[in-house]
Amino acid sequence: MRGWFDAFRYDGGPTLYNFNNRTAVTGDVTLITFLAIFCTLYVAFLIVFPGIRKERFTTFFFVTLSLFVGGTIVVTMVGSAWHVGCTAISSTYRAFSKEKINASLGVHIGLRHVNVTLHGNSSYEIDFNEQFMWLTSDKMGTTFKEAIKRGLPFPILTVAEYFSLGQEGLSWGGQYRAAGYFGSVMLWASLVTWLLMNLMILVVPRYGALLMTFCGILLLATACGYFGMLPEAPLIIHLEGSAIYLHLGWCFWLVFIAGSVCLFTGVIITIIEIVYPHSFSTILEVNYDTPYDRHIIIEDSHGKRFQKKRSSNNSKLEEPTGFSSRILRRLSSKTRESEKQGIDSPAFELSTPKSSWRYPYQIGEETATCHRNFLNGSSSNVSPIQKSISRLKPSKAPDDGLW
């Protein structure tokens, strides 16, 4: 059965269950988790992006920028590549030992810790990745003493000793801890501003652009502040003829690039909103590109106001000024009121309503007409015969049985 149970094992040895952490660290779990979250969100957006009908470029740009800036803030907050250095060494594995090993020694400084890696060039057994935290001022010294008790290799202990020293101006650990504390505070402020930016860019784009500009300023201040708070005397780690020179890592440059892009984009959007107001649509506009669209309503209202203002200015230029204008306005108001009154027409006669039955005598209709004309004041047009007939008209119509 040889070849079946020794697959993917070094030297074909059996699996060991009696020791903890026998496998070397292959990656930062926290960093990989945050990267997976933001990458999943971006892939989900790319899946639904073909279904977006309008504002495709604007939507793609804003979502990409937002996820890039948010991912940068979270990843660099837990990352270990703000100040890094690596070199090949030939050093003893244990203190006071003549046996030397050829390995690669790396130093990766984050905001709250330092990672020291040691990889053997010819032996797979030498593969270390140790993390030393400095959350408090005495944490680094305590961690260094624990590393000595654990019997870590001599190169790793040498690097940890550089950061634990705090006397005679050799306070590299304290200066890196202060720079990391400043960077953490600024990144937390940037994260809060980024969340508000995402909310405002969907509701009020102008305020979202201002918050985007402010977020870019905070990120640039983070990078510049961290660079300014680094030790004035550069840290150079010497180890048996080799030296490690530290330089700025990808976390620093990622924050600097994200801040520059965020600041530039925020300034451009702010200028566009000032020159051309309401140029960007919001998520609250459910009637986008319809007669009930907010942009169309605002433009129509501005047009009506401009026309009203222009007509009022023209009328003011044509009217005379002074006391005479008041008199003319009063006279014109009286003229308008007199025109509103009605005019009586003497030739108008109100016709009798057409009923479904006919009065038995034609004389009754004529007398009724004469009586109405007499009551309306038009008795001058009635003949004397009609007046006499109206006098002979009975006050009440007789019943059919009597006639």
C-alpha positions as CSV (number, residue, x, y, z in Angstrom):
1,M,0.0,0.0,0.0
2,R,3.0,2.2,-0.2
3,G,2.2,5.2,-2.5
4,W,-1.4,5.4,-1.3
5,F,-0.9,6.6,2.3
6,D,2.2,8.6,1.7
7,A,0.8,10.8,-1.0
8,F,1.3,14.6,-0.5
9,R,3.6,14.0,2.5
10,Y,7.2,14.9,3.0
11,D,9.4,11.8,3.3
12,G,6.3,9.6,3.5
13,G,6.0,10.1,7.3
14,P,2.8,9.3,9.1
15,T,0.2,11.9,10.2
16,L,1.0,13.4,13.6
17,Y,-1.9,14.2,15.9
18,N,0.0,14.7,19.2
19,F,1.4,18.2,18.4
20,N,-0.5,21.5,17.9
21,N,0.2,23.8,15.0
22,R,2.5,21.5,13.1
23,T,1.6,23.1,9.8
24,A,3.1,26.5,9.1
25,V,1.0,29.6,8.5
26,T,0.1,29.9,4.8
27,G,-2.0,33.1,4.9
28,D,-3.7,35.6,7.1
29,V,-7.2,34.3,7.7
30,T,-8.7,37.6,8.7
31,L,-7.3,39.3,5.6
32,I,-8.5,36.5,3.3
33,T,-12.0,36.7,4.9
34,F,-12.5,40.4,4.2
35,L,-11.1,40.0,0.7
36,A,-13.6,37.2,0.0
37,I,-16.5,39.3,1.3
38,F,-15.8,42.3,-1.0
39,C,-14.9,40.1,-4.0
40,T,-18.2,38.2,-3.5
41,L,-20.2,41.5,-3.5
42,Y,-18.4,42.7,-6.6
43,V,-19.0,39.4,-8.5
44,A,-22.7,39.6,-7.5
45,F,-22.9,43.1,-8.9
46,L,-21.3,42.0,-12.2
47,I,-23.9,39.2,-12.5
48,V,-26.8,41.7,-12.2
49,F,-25.1,44.4,-14.2
50,P,-26.4,43.3,-17.6
51,G,-30.0,43.9,-16.4
52,I,-29.4,47.6,-15.6
53,R,-31.0,49.6,-18.4
54,K,-30.2,53.2,-17.6
55,E,-27.2,55.0,-16.1
56,R,-25.0,51.9,-16.8
57,F,-21.6,53.7,-16.8
58,T,-22.4,55.8,-13.7
59,T,-23.7,52.8,-11.8
60,F,-20.7,50.6,-12.7
61,F,-18.2,53.4,-11.8
62,F,-19.8,54.2,-8.4
63,V,-20.1,50.6,-7.3
64,T,-16.6,49.8,-8.4
65,L,-15.2,52.8,-6.6
66,S,-17.2,52.2,-3.5
67,L,-16.2,48.6,-3.1
68,F,-12.6,49.4,-3.9
69,V,-12.4,52.1,-1.3
70,G,-14.3,50.1,1.4
71,G,-12.1,47.0,0.7
72,T,-9.0,49.1,0.9
73,I,-9.9,50.5,4.3
74,V,-10.8,47.2,5.9
75,V,-8.0,45.2,4.4
76,T,-5.3,47.7,5.3
77,M,-6.6,47.9,8.8
78,V,-5.7,44.3,9.5
79,G,-2.9,44.0,6.9
80,S,0.8,43.5,7.7
81,A,2.4,45.3,4.9
82,W,2.8,48.9,5.9
83,H,6.5,48.7,6.3
84,V,8.3,45.6,5.0
85,G,11.7,44.2,4.4
86,C,13.2,40.9,3.4
87,T,16.7,39.5,2.9
88,A,18.6,36.2,2.5
89,I,20.6,35.2,5.6
90,S,23.1,32.6,6.6
91,S,22.8,32.4,10.4
92,T,22.8,30.0,13.2
93,Y,19.5,28.3,14.1
94,R,20.2,28.3,17.8
95,A,22.1,30.7,20.0
96,F,25.8,29.7,20.7
97,S,25.7,27.1,17.9
98,K,28.2,26.8,15.1
99,E,25.7,25.1,12.7
100,K,24.3,27.7,10.2
101,I,21.3,27.6,7.9
102,N,20.5,29.4,4.7
103,A,17.1,31.0,4.9
104,S,15.0,34.0,3.9
105,L,14.1,36.4,6.8
106,G,11.2,38.8,6.3
107,V,9.8,41.6,8.5
108,H,6.2,42.7,7.9
109,I,5.0,45.6,10.0
110,G,1.3,46.4,10.4
111,L,-0.6,48.9,12.4
112,R,-0.9,46.8,15.6
113,H,1.7,44.0,15.1
114,V,4.8,42.8,13.4
115,N,5.1,39.5,11.5
116,V,8.5,37.8,11.3
117,T,8.9,35.0,8.7
118,L,11.7,32.6,8.3
119,H,11.8,30.1,5.4
120,G,14.6,27.7,4.9
121,N,16.0,27.5,1.4
122,S,16.9,23.8,1.4
123,S,14.8,22.4,4.2
124,Y,11.1,22.2,4.4
125,E,11.3,21.9,8.2
126,I,12.2,25.5,8.7
127,D,9.1,27.5,8.0
128,F,8.1,30.0,10.7
129,N,5.6,32.9,10.7
130,E,5.5,34.6,14.1
131,Q,3.3,37.6,15.1
132,F,4.2,40.0,17.9
133,M,1.5,42.3,19.0
134,W,2.0,45.8,20.5
135,L,-1.5,46.9,21.6
136,T,0.0,48.3,24.8
137,S,3.3,49.7,25.7
138,D,4.5,46.6,27.6
139,K,2.9,44.0,25.2
140,M,5.9,43.7,22.9
141,G,8.3,43.0,25.8
142,T,6.0,40.4,27.2
143,T,5.6,38.7,23.9
144,F,9.4,38.7,23.4
145,K,9.9,36.9,26.7
146,E,7.3,34.3,25.8
147,A,9.2,33.7,22.5
148,I,12.4,33.1,24.3
149,K,10.6,30.5,26.5
150,R,9.2,28.8,23.5
151,G,12.7,28.4,21.9
152,L,12.1,30.2,18.6
153,P,15.0,30.4,16.2
154,F,17.7,32.9,16.8
155,P,17.0,35.1,13.7
156,I,13.3,35.6,14.8
157,L,14.4,36.5,18.4
158,T,16.9,39.0,17.0
159,V,14.2,40.9,15.1
160,A,11.8,40.8,18.0
161,E,14.5,42.3,20.3
162,Y,14.9,45.3,18.0
163,F,11.2,46.2,18.6
164,S,11.2,45.5,22.3
165,L,14.1,47.8,23.1
166,G,13.0,51.2,24.5
167,Q,16.2,52.7,26.0
168,E,19.0,54.9,24.7
169,G,17.0,56.2,21.7
170,L,16.4,52.7,20.4
171,S,12.6,53.0,20.7
172,W,11.7,51.7,17.3
173,G,8.8,49.6,18.7
174,G,7.2,52.6,20.4
175,Q,7.5,54.8,17.3
176,Y,5.9,52.2,15.1
177,R,3.2,51.6,17.7
178,A,2.4,55.4,17.7
179,A,2.3,55.5,13.9
180,G,0.0,52.4,13.9
181,Y,-2.3,53.9,16.4
182,F,-2.7,57.1,14.3
183,G,-3.3,55.0,11.2
184,S,-6.0,52.9,13.0
185,V,-7.9,56.0,14.2
186,M,-7.8,57.6,10.8
187,L,-8.9,54.4,9.0
188,W,-11.9,54.1,11.4
189,A,-12.9,57.6,10.6
190,S,-12.5,56.9,6.9
191,L,-14.7,53.8,7.3
192,V,-17.5,55.8,8.9
193,T,-17.3,58.5,6.2
194,W,-17.4,55.8,3.6
195,L,-20.6,54.3,5.0
196,L,-22.2,57.8,5.0
197,M,-21.0,58.4,1.5
198,N,-22.7,55.3,0.2
199,L,-26.0,56.4,1.9
200,M,-25.9,60.0,0.6
201,I,-24.8,59.2,-2.9
202,L,-28.1,57.3,-3.3
203,V,-30.3,60.0,-1.8
204,V,-28.5,63.3,-2.2
205,P,-25.7,63.1,-4.7
206,R,-24.3,66.5,-3.8
207,Y,-23.8,65.6,-0.2
208,G,-22.5,62.2,-1.3
209,A,-19.8,63.9,-3.4
210,L,-18.8,66.1,-0.5
211,L,-18.5,63.0,1.8
212,M,-16.5,61.3,-0.9
213,T,-14.1,64.2,-1.0
214,F,-13.8,64.1,2.8
215,C,-13.1,60.4,2.7
216,G,-10.3,60.9,0.2
217,I,-8.8,63.6,2.4
218,L,-8.9,61.3,5.4
219,L,-7.2,58.4,3.5
220,L,-4.5,60.7,2.2
221,A,-4.0,62.1,5.7
222,T,-3.7,58.5,7.0
223,A,-0.9,57.7,4.5
224,C,0.9,61.0,5.0
225,G,0.6,60.9,8.8
226,Y,1.9,57.3,9.0
227,F,4.9,58.3,6.8
228,G,5.6,61.3,9.0
229,M,5.5,59.4,12.2
230,L,8.0,56.7,11.2
231,P,11.2,56.6,13.1
232,E,13.6,59.5,12.2
233,A,16.5,57.0,12.4
234,P,15.6,54.3,9.9
235,L,15.4,50.8,11.4
236,I,18.2,48.6,9.9
237,I,18.3,45.1,11.2
238,H,21.8,43.5,11.1
239,L,22.2,39.8,11.4
240,E,25.6,38.1,10.9
241,G,26.7,40.0,7.9
242,S,23.2,40.6,6.4
243,A,21.0,43.6,6.8
244,I,17.3,44.2,6.4
245,Y,16.3,47.6,5.0
246,L,12.6,48.4,5.5
247,H,10.5,50.2,2.9
248,L,6.8,51.2,2.4
249,G,4.6,48.2,1.6
250,W,1.5,47.6,-0.5
251,C,-0.9,48.6,2.3
252,F,0.5,52.1,2.4
253,W,0.4,52.6,-1.4
254,L,-3.1,51.1,-1.6
255,V,-4.4,53.6,0.9
256,F,-2.6,56.4,-0.9
257,I,-4.1,55.4,-4.3
258,A,-7.6,54.9,-2.9
259,G,-7.5,58.4,-1.2
260,S,-6.3,60.1,-4.4
261,V,-9.0,58.5,-6.6
262,C,-11.7,59.2,-4.0
263,L,-10.6,62.8,-3.6
264,F,-10.4,63.5,-7.4
265,T,-13.7,61.8,-8.1
266,G,-15.5,63.7,-5.3
267,V,-14.1,67.1,-6.5
268,I,-15.2,66.4,-10.1
269,I,-18.8,65.4,-9.0
270,T,-19.1,68.4,-6.8
271,I,-18.1,70.8,-9.6
272,I,-20.6,69.1,-12.0
273,E,-23.4,69.4,-9.4
274,I,-22.6,73.1,-8.9
275,V,-22.4,73.9,-12.6
276,Y,-25.3,71.6,-13.7
277,P,-27.6,71.0,-10.7
278,H,-29.5,67.7,-10.4
279,S,-27.4,66.0,-13.0
280,F,-27.3,62.7,-11.1
281,S,-30.3,60.6,-10.4
282,T,-31.0,59.1,-7.0
283,I,-32.6,55.8,-5.8
284,L,-35.7,57.7,-4.6
285,E,-36.7,58.7,-8.2
286,V,-39.1,55.9,-9.0
287,N,-40.5,58.0,-12.0
288,Y,-37.2,58.4,-13.7
289,D,-37.4,59.7,-17.3
290,T,-41.1,60.2,-17.1
291,P,-43.3,63.4,-17.0
292,Y,-43.3,63.0,-13.2
293,D,-39.5,62.9,-13.0
294,R,-37.9,65.2,-10.5
295,H,-35.5,66.7,-13.0
296,I,-38.3,67.5,-15.5
297,I,-40.5,69.1,-12.8
298,I,-37.6,71.2,-11.5
299,E,-36.7,72.4,-15.0
300,D,-40.3,73.3,-15.8
301,S,-40.7,75.2,-12.5
302,H,-37.5,77.1,-13.2
303,G,-38.7,78.0,-16.7
304,K,-42.1,79.3,-15.4
305,R,-40.3,81.3,-12.8
306,F,-38.0,82.8,-15.3
307,Q,-40.9,83.7,-17.6
308,K,-42.9,85.2,-14.8
309,K,-39.9,87.3,-13.7
310,R,-39.2,88.4,-17.2
311,S,-42.8,89.5,-17.8
312,S,-42.9,91.3,-14.5
313,N,-39.7,93.2,-15.4
314,N,-41.0,94.1,-18.8
315,S,-44.3,95.4,-17.4
316,K,-42.4,97.5,-14.8
317,L,-40.3,99.1,-17.6
318,E,-43.4,100.0,-19.6
319,E,-45.4,101.5,-16.6
320,P,-44.7,105.1,-15.5
321,T,-43.2,105.6,-12.1
322,G,-44.2,107.9,-9.3
323,F,-47.5,109.3,-8.1
324,S,-49.1,109.1,-11.6
325,S,-48.7,105.3,-11.8
326,R,-50.8,104.9,-8.6
327,I,-53.6,107.0,-10.1
328,L,-53.5,105.0,-13.4
329,R,-53.7,101.7,-11.5
330,R,-56.7,102.9,-9.5
331,L,-58.5,104.1,-12.6
332,S,-57.7,100.9,-14.4
333,S,-59.0,98.8,-11.5
334,K,-62.3,100.8,-11.5
335,T,-62.6,100.4,-15.3
336,R,-62.1,96.7,-14.9
337,E,-64.8,96.5,-12.2
338,S,-67.3,98.4,-14.4
339,E,-66.7,96.1,-17.3
340,K,-67.5,93.1,-15.2
341,Q,-71.1,94.3,-14.6
342,G,-73.9,93.0,-16.8
343,I,-75.8,95.1,-19.4
344,D,-79.7,94.9,-19.7
345,S,-81.1,94.3,-23.1
346,P,-84.7,95.8,-23.7
347,A,-85.2,93.4,-26.7
348,F,-84.8,90.3,-24.5
349,E,-88.0,88.3,-23.8
350,L,-88.2,85.3,-21.6
351,S,-90.0,82.5,-23.5
352,T,-92.6,80.4,-21.8
353,P,-91.6,76.9,-20.9
354,K,-93.1,74.2,-23.2
355,S,-95.4,72.0,-21.3
356,S,-96.8,68.6,-22.2
357,W,-100.4,69.9,-22.3
358,R,-102.1,72.9,-23.8
359,Y,-104.2,75.4,-21.9
360,P,-107.9,75.2,-22.9
361,Y,-108.0,78.8,-24.1
362,Q,-105.5,80.6,-26.2
363,I,-106.5,83.7,-24.5
364,G,-104.9,82.4,-21.3
365,E,-101.4,82.2,-22.9
366,E,-101.7,85.7,-24.4
367,T,-102.8,87.2,-21.1
368,A,-100.0,85.4,-19.2
369,T,-97.5,86.8,-21.6
370,C,-98.9,90.3,-21.2
371,H,-99.0,90.0,-17.5
372,R,-95.3,89.0,-17.3
373,N,-94.3,91.9,-19.6
374,F,-96.3,94.2,-17.5
375,L,-94.6,93.0,-14.3
376,N,-91.1,93.3,-16.0
377,G,-91.6,97.0,-16.7
378,S,-92.2,96.6,-20.4
379,S,-95.9,97.7,-20.4
380,S,-95.2,100.4,-22.9
381,N,-95.0,97.8,-25.7
382,V,-98.4,96.2,-24.7
383,S,-101.6,97.2,-26.7
384,P,-104.7,98.5,-24.8
385,I,-106.7,95.4,-25.9
386,Q,-104.2,93.1,-24.2
387,K,-104.3,95.2,-21.1
388,S,-108.1,94.9,-20.9
389,I,-107.9,91.2,-21.5
390,S,-105.4,90.8,-18.7
391,R,-107.9,92.6,-16.3
392,L,-110.7,90.2,-17.3
393,K,-108.4,87.1,-16.6
394,P,-109.7,85.1,-13.6
395,S,-107.4,84.7,-10.6
396,K,-107.8,80.9,-10.7
397,A,-108.3,78.5,-13.6
398,P,-111.8,77.0,-13.6
399,D,-112.3,73.3,-13.3
400,D,-113.2,71.3,-16.4
401,G,-116.5,70.2,-14.9
402,L,-117.8,73.7,-14.5
403,W,-117.0,74.7,-18.1
